[in-house]
Amino acid sequence: MTHRFTPRSRPPSRGDRLITGLTAGLILLLLAACDDATAPTAAPAGAPATARPRIALVMKTLTNPFFIEIERGARRAEQELGLETRVITSDTLAGAAPPGPP
């Protein structure tokens, strides 16, 4: 049986296969990083025993209502879960004053 390609479809190119392979590898790497088996049970040397988990939220901008809602949700999670959250945007990286609490 031969496969017929329609005028709108084409066989995958070498670049397409490379992108697919790299994407699959990245997904596997991220999933492996989520493994809890190697998580430390004690605070690192020099860190206080009551150190809160720190999370950085990196976003493009805070002028879009979608991203504003994401930040609000992160701030609520910060309060509910006792996290230390830092919101970073392209404005923050460019040297502008960060919006909201640091």
C-alpha positions in Angstrom: 0.0 0.0 0.0 1.4 3.4 -1.0 0.6 6.6 0.8 -0.6 9.4 -1.4 0.0 12.9 -0.4 -2.6 15.5 -1.2 -1.4 18.8 -2.6 -1.8 20.3 0.9 0.2 17.7 2.7 3.8 16.8 2.3 6.1 14.2 3.8 7.8 15.3 7.0 11.1 16.9 6.3 14.3 16.3 8.2 13.7 19.5 10.1 10.2 18.5 11.0 11.5 15.2 12.4 14.3 17.0 14.3 11.8 19.5 15.9 9.5 16.6 16.8 12.4 14.7 18.4 13.6 17.7 20.3 10.1 18.5 21.6 9.7 14.9 22.8 13.1 15.0 24.5 12.2 18.2 26.2 8.9 16.9 27.5 10.7 13.8 28.8 13.3 15.9 30.5 10.6 18.1 32.1 8.7 15.0 33.3 11.9 13.5 34.8 12.6 16.8 36.6 9.2 16.5 38.3 10.3 13.3 40.1 10.2 13.7 43.8 12.6 10.8 44.6 15.7 13.1 44.8 14.0 16.0 46.7 16.0 17.0 49.7 14.3 16.4 53.1 16.3 19.0 54.9 17.0 22.7 54.2 20.2 23.3 52.3 23.3 24.3 54.3 23.2 27.9 55.3 19.4 28.2 54.7 17.1 28.8 57.7 15.1 25.8 58.7 11.8 27.7 58.1 12.6 28.8 54.5 9.5 29.1 52.4 9.5 27.6 48.9 10.3 30.2 46.3 8.6 30.5 42.9 9.3 32.8 40.1 6.5 33.6 37.7 8.0 34.8 34.4 5.5 36.6 32.1 5.7 38.8 29.0 3.8 41.7 30.4 1.3 42.8 33.0 -0.8 45.0 30.7 -2.8 42.1 29.3 -5.8 41.1 31.4 -5.0 37.4 31.0 -1.5 37.8 32.6 -3.0 40.1 35.3 -5.3 37.2 36.3 -2.4 34.8 36.3 -0.5 37.1 38.7 -3.6 37.4 41.0 -3.9 33.7 41.1 -0.2 33.4 42.0 -0.5 35.9 44.8 -3.5 34.0 46.2 -1.5 30.8 46.1 1.4 32.6 47.8 -0.9 33.5 50.7 -2.7 30.2 50.9 0.3 27.9 50.6 3.0 30.1 52.3 5.1 30.5 49.2 7.5 33.3 48.3 6.6 34.5 44.8 8.4 36.8 42.5 6.8 38.1 39.3 9.2 38.9 36.5 8.2 40.6 33.3 10.1 42.0 30.4 9.6 45.4 32.0 11.3 44.1 35.2 14.2 42.8 33.2 14.6 46.1 31.3 15.0 48.0 34.6 11.5 49.4 35.1 10.0 49.2 38.6 8.1 45.9 39.1 4.4 46.2 39.6 2.9 45.2 42.9 4.8 43.7 45.8 8.4 42.4 45.1 
